[in-house]
């Protein structure tokens, strides 16, 4: 639908009247993880498909996949069918391939979830998948991310400093902006924005989150039906839907990945914001300490304007 209202996609503003192609290119360039079938059995004897139960796990893959894209390719990287695949891009996709030894595969997420009290094949909530991603990121020495899950609607700056400002002997290359004393931060904030329905008092604050340059989007949806929300236009949220079952993918002998099934090439789905289940997790990515300081400044401003539930002080947000 053509509208004069701005379209926001993960911190970028677009004009729907003049930048339609740019909007579609941006959305298509996000990693799209969906149900898969015929992958190796989880745990060796478990399910070979996640249809019907893995939608929140796939949304967790999408929000973390976006963080990896920011980390290794940058926010302005764009995907195009048939283009030569960059080595970093192939490595990111391989981290999510549906097999037991991929860092963030459905196998790893499902099995790590057992420690969070979720048997394999059971539906996850946003907080559970956030906790699992935090544990899995520890093993990803290539990306050297820190995933921090902020509980009780509160971001404690000292906790971020303790987990991100850690000297590392990692031999991987650093960009000019990065220092050995800061690991790129993925900040996941589980939130409850109402009881059975989203409280209207939180709607503007939620929309503001998509406008921040550090935004990784939001995982949530409706009861037992998860989506990955990447932006909004007017009162509608824009999201990627994992509820499509595709065949499992195997990399070719030269390591290339048939990647068209990892990019949604039709117009994005939209949903009125009032339909959102109040249980969500918002994500943010701060490559450098300066970006985290900038996020703190911006989120304080949002909180003061919207009177949201974060606590603004010298030690807490």
LINVEN-V830530 format. One record per backbone hydrogen bond with DSSP energy under -1.0 kcal/mol. NH is the residue of the N-H (numbers start at 1). CO is the residue of the C=O. If there is no record, write none. Layout:
BEGIN
nh->{NH;NH}
co->{CO;CO}
END
This chain:
BEGIN
nh->{7;8;9;10;11;12;14;19;23;24;25;26;27;28;29;30;32;35;37;39;42;44;46;50;53;54;58;59;60;61;62;63;64;65;66;67;68;69;70;71;72;73;74;77;83;90;91;92;93;94;95;96;99;102;104;105;109;110;111;112;113;116;117;118;122;129;130;131;132;133;134;135;136;137;139;140;141;144;146;148;150;154;157;160;161;162;163;164;165;166;182;183;185;186;187;188;189;191;193;199;202;203;206;207;208;209;210;215;216;218;219;220;222;225;227;228;229;230;231;232;233;236;237;238;239;240;244;246;248;252;255;259;262;263;269;271;273;275;276;277;280;281;282;283;284;285;286;292;293;294;295;296;297;298;299;300;301;302;303;304;305;306;307;313;317}
co->{14;232;12;230;210;9;7;15;19;20;21;22;23;24;25;27;262;242;246;48;47;41;42;36;50;50;54;55;56;57;58;59;60;61;62;63;64;65;66;67;68;69;69;74;80;86;87;88;89;90;91;93;97;99;95;102;105;106;107;108;109;113;114;113;119;125;126;127;128;129;130;131;132;133;136;137;139;140;184;186;188;151;315;156;157;158;159;160;161;164;179;164;286;146;284;148;282;280;278;193;199;200;202;203;204;205;206;212;283;229;281;227;225;222;220;240;218;238;238;8;236;233;271;231;269;228;242;35;37;256;252;257;259;260;239;237;235;272;273;221;191;219;189;217;187;214;185;288;289;290;291;292;293;294;295;296;297;298;299;300;301;302;303;316;155}
END
